[in-house]
């Protein structure tokens, strides 16, 4: 039997993963009996110098596979991005189909293509990437490949992807709604429905939805996200309201209030293991 864990959005550079974090992750994998770890994108901003050494170390303990997120693509050319896309792993009773995904602005229909593109080029991380096609055209090609792969697989499939496959997982707050354009596409869900996919794990939007069933598809979203977003950080500040005199709920401001405090750093170390466990979707196959 394979015990597969899927995680996303570790951002090991921005979250300053060091020896403690690495060893804690290895402990969790051992304690949970994980034999195969798949990382569904946004491992770090630097694939060659940061992500690969990290994955090599983890890969000494368990089988490790991955697909890319947008942050992982920063140092990569289009040929490499394509080479790493659409990996099929035979798990015996089923397949793990891992692919990156992308977005086509369809989650932001209130704006024109030109408006969404202009907003991306002003504010979104991906303005730094060098892709060969427009975002809708990239997504169209990804969908064509996905349809072909799903048509050919002869056993049940677990999907691991980075981007958001259904509008139920987009942002609703007015401040953040413009960023929905760059989250994913409903067309992924349409293909999953067509091919009767049972399980899809994704990340990208740094919000944990747990497991949600839509049209018979089990969607799993448990991204680790940035340290300011971790439950342990939110819980610590909530337990110490005296450290947050203005009562702000801005996660960056709340984190900045406490990040240098030794007692917060101790609290982080005490609870990091459970933060990792909550960020895993586990399958026994």
N, C-alpha and C positions, 0 to 999 in steps of 0.2 A: 504493500500500500504506500502511496505517496501522500505526504501531508504538505500541501501547497499553501503558502502564505503570499498574499499580494499586498504590497504597500505602494503608496505614491507620495510625491511631494515631500521628500526628505530634506531637500535643499541643504545638503550637508555643509556647504560653504557658508551660506548666510546664517545657518543655525550653529556655526562654529563647532562642528563635530570634531572632537578630539579623541584621545585614547579612552576616556571614560565612556563617551557615547558609543564608540565602536564596540568596546568590550560589553557594555550593557546590552546592545543589540544582539551580540553573539550569545549572551546568556539567555535572553528571551527566546531566541531561536532554539536553543538547546532545551530550555524548560518546557516549551510548547511542542517539542518533538517535530519541528519543521525540518523537512528534508529537501524542500525546493522553495526558494524565495524568488519571487518575481517583483521587480520594481517598475511600476507603471508610470514612469516619467517624472521629470523635474528632480533628478538626483542632485545636480549642481549646475552652475553656470559654465563649468569648464570640464568638458568630457574627458580630455586626454590627461590633464594634470591632476584633476581632483576625483572625478567619478571612477575612472578605470582602476586606479590604485585601491580605492575603497572597495570596489566590487571584487577585485582580485583577492583581497583579504577575507571578505565574507565568503567568497567562493571556495576558500580552503576548507570551510566547515560544511556548507550545504551547496547543492546545485543552485546556481544563480543565473537568472535570465532577466532581460529588461526590454522595455521599449522607451522611446524618447518622448519627452515633453518639450514645450517650446524653449524652456531655459536650457535644456541639454543641447539644443541646436545652435547655440551662439557661436561655437568654434568650428562648426561643421559645414562642409559644402553640400550642395544638393545631392551629389552622387552618393556621399556617405549616408546622408539621411535616408535616401531611398534603399540603400543596401541593408540598412538596419531595420527597415520596416517589414511588416508582415512575416513574423516568425511563427511557425507551427511546431508545437512541442507535443509529442505523443505521451500521454499519461496513462496509457493502458485502456481503461474503460472510456476515456474521453480525450479530447484535444484541448490544449491551451493555445488559443490564437491571439497573439499579441501584435498590436499595431499602434501607430502613433495617434492617428486621427488628425483633424484640423477643424477649421471653422469657415462659414460662408456668409456671415452677417445675418442669417435668417432669424436669429434670436433678437434682432433689433430692426423689425420691419418698419418702424415709424420713421427711420432715417433712410436716405438714399445711399446707394453704393458709395458715391463721392463723399457724402458726409461721414459715413463710417470710416472710410479710408483716411480722410483728413484727421479724424479724431485719433485713429490708430497712430498716425505719423507724428502726432503731437504728444501723446500720453502713454502709449502701450509699449511694453517691453519689446514686442516683436518687430518694432521699427528697426531694431538693430540687426535683425536676421536678413540673410540674403537668399530668399527663395526665388525660384525661376519663373513662377507663374503668379497670377492674382490669387487671392485667398479663395474665392469661389471656384476657380479652376483647379486649384490644388485639391480642394474638398471633393470635387466631381471625380477626379482621378482616383482618390482614395476610396470613394464609394464604389466605383467600378471594380477595383481590385478586391474590396471586401465582398461584394456580391459574388465574384468569381470564386474566391476562396471558400465561402460558405456553401456554395453550390457543389463543391468538390469533396468536402469533408464527409466521411461516411460514419462518423460517430458523434455523440453529443459534444458540445463545445463550450468551454469557458472562455469568455472574451476578457482580455485586459487591454485597456486603451487609456490614453491620457485625457482626451477632451470630453466635453459634456455631450451625452447622446439624447437628452430629452429636455424639453422646456421646463419641466417641473423642477429642474435643478438650477435654474437661472436666478439672477438676483432681482429682488423686488423693491429694494430701497431706492428712492429716486436718485440719490447721489451716485449709486453704482450701476444703475440700469444701462447707461451708455456702454459699459464694458461687456454687456451680454453679447454684443456683436462678435466678440473674439473668444467665446467660450466653446462653441461646437456647432452642432446641427441636428435638427429633428430627423433629418434623413437617415441618420444612423439607426435611430429607433425603428424607422420604417423597414429597414433591411433586417434588423433583428427579429421583428415581427414576422416578416415574410419567411424567414428561415427557421422560425420557432426556436430561437436561442433561449436558453434557460437562465444563464447567469452572465452578467456584465459587471466588471469592476472598472471604475474610472476615478479620476482625480481632478486636477486643474483648478476647480473652484474650491477655495480653502474653507470648505464647510462640510462637516460630517453629517451625512443623511442616514447613516447606518444602512439597513437593507429596506428598500421600497419595491413593492411589486406593482408593475404597470403593464397591462395587457398580457399578463402571464409571465413577464420577464422580471427576474429578480435583479434589481440594480443595487450595487454595493458601492458606497462612497465613504471612505474613512481616511482622508488625507492627513498626513502629519502636519503639514503647513509650517508657518513661521512661528518662532518661539513666542512671539507676542500673542499668538492665537491659541496657544496650547491651553488645555483645561487647567493645568497646574498653575500657569501664570494668572489666569483669570480667577482661579480659586484663591490663590495667595492674596491678591489685591482685595478681593471681596472679604477675606477674613481679617484684613488690616485696613479698614476704612480710614483710619487716622493718617495713612500714607497717601491717601487720595482725597485731599480736603475739598476739591472742587466737585468730586463725584463724577468725573469724566468717564464715559464709556468708550472713548477713543482708544483702541487697543495699543496703538503705538505710544500714546502718552502714558497709559497705565503701565506699560512695560518699562518705559524710560524712568518712571518714578522709582522703580524697585530693582532694576537689573544689577546695580552695583552693590546692593546690600548683601552682606555675607549670609544673613539668615534666609534671604530669598534664594541665594545660590545653593545653600544646604537643602532647602525645600525642593528645589529643582532636582537635585541629585537623588533625594529620597523618593520622588514620584515619577522620575523619568521612565522607569521600567513600565509602569502602568500606562503611561502616555503612549509608549510604543505598542503595548498589547492592544490598546483601544484603536490603534491605527492599522491593524492587520485584519484582512478578510481571509479566513482559513477554509480550505476545502480538503476533505479526506477522499481520495480517489484511488 
